Amino acid sequence: MKVVLAAATAALVAAVAAQAGYGAPGPTCGGTLWKQLTLADNGKGVNWNPTVTTIADLAKLAPPARITAARTTSFQKKVWKMNDVVIERYRQASNGELVLELFDVPSSTYMDAYIPSTSCMTSNATLRKAMIGARNGFLKHCQAPTAGWQMLGAHAVIFGVGYWNPVKTTQGALQNGAELRPLVGLTITQGCGKG
């Protein structure tokens, strides 16, 4: 019975994703919004001067009526900086992407942030270096990620490009779909052997 329910659930998720025009996560790179996820659009239109924010502030943003492959909102056209955010837990997706569930202590709000797999990153040397730096900023200090969620509770300073996710069912997702994706900077300040 459990196998039948699992198969039915997987089929339903795939059908919903197909109807929405977005591919479900998988073991390879690609998808309708892939250029934004990996900066393969060379970050066209992005203001690289970081704007300081909090998860609580991003939770108040209104998402666009329609999410397209182009960056259409000011949120998507900025690099956002969080000075002291808690990485509550993390995992590695099937395509190698690091998924970080962030937590804002003052507002008790969760949010997701992502760093792509190196094999899926843009070939632009500057942007690739920034994403690899963010990935290494995490991996050099914390335990290697697994496919299942791992509890952490480390504090970090992070930099990431705004991204609207049409799928809001991932653990830790904001109701408006706002994410930092990809991260282009990450420094652990407490936890994972630091502080």
Sequence and secondary structure as in RCSB ss.txt:
>XXXX:A:sequence
MKVVLAAATAALVAAVAAQAGYGAPGPTCGGTLWKQLTLADNGKGVNWNPTVTTIADLAKLAPPARITAARTTSF
QKKVWKMNDVVIERYRQASNGELVLELFDVPSSTYMDAYIPSTSCMTSNATLRKAMIGARNGFLKHCQAPTAGWQ
MLGAHAVIFGVGYWNPVKTTQGALQNGAELRPLVGLTITQGCGKG
>XXXX:A:secstr
 HHHHHHHHHHHHHHHHHHHT     SSS  TTHHHHHTTTTTTT EEEEEE  HHHHHT    SS  SS  STT
TTEEEEEEEEEEEEEEE TTS EEEEEEETTTTEEEEEEE  GGGS S HHHHHHHHHHHHHHHTTS    SS E
EEEEEEEEEEEEEE S   STT  TT EEEEEEEEEEEEEBTTB 
